Amino acid sequence: MQEVIIIGTGLYTSILDFAMIGKKVVNSPSPISIVKSALKPADWVDRIYADTSKAETLLLWSPKFQVRDGIRDFPIG
């Protein structure tokens, strides 16, 4: 039987925070545009959160990096 194990920082990160961290890491002068919608779809995501408890229990794994480090070290191209 296959099991899904989620890997992440275990911390809440808002979509805006994620964009601002990425902008800072790549030293982008571009503005971040936020488009507000009166009608949000049912699957709208405001924040990203990875529950790492299963990975911690089954794999004895814990996060070692923050979102900023993951964006900085992500290969581009």
Secondary structure, DSSP 8 states (H G I E B T S, - for coil): -------S-SS-EEHHHHHHHHHHHTT----------SS--TT--SEE----HHHHHHH-------HHHHHHHS---
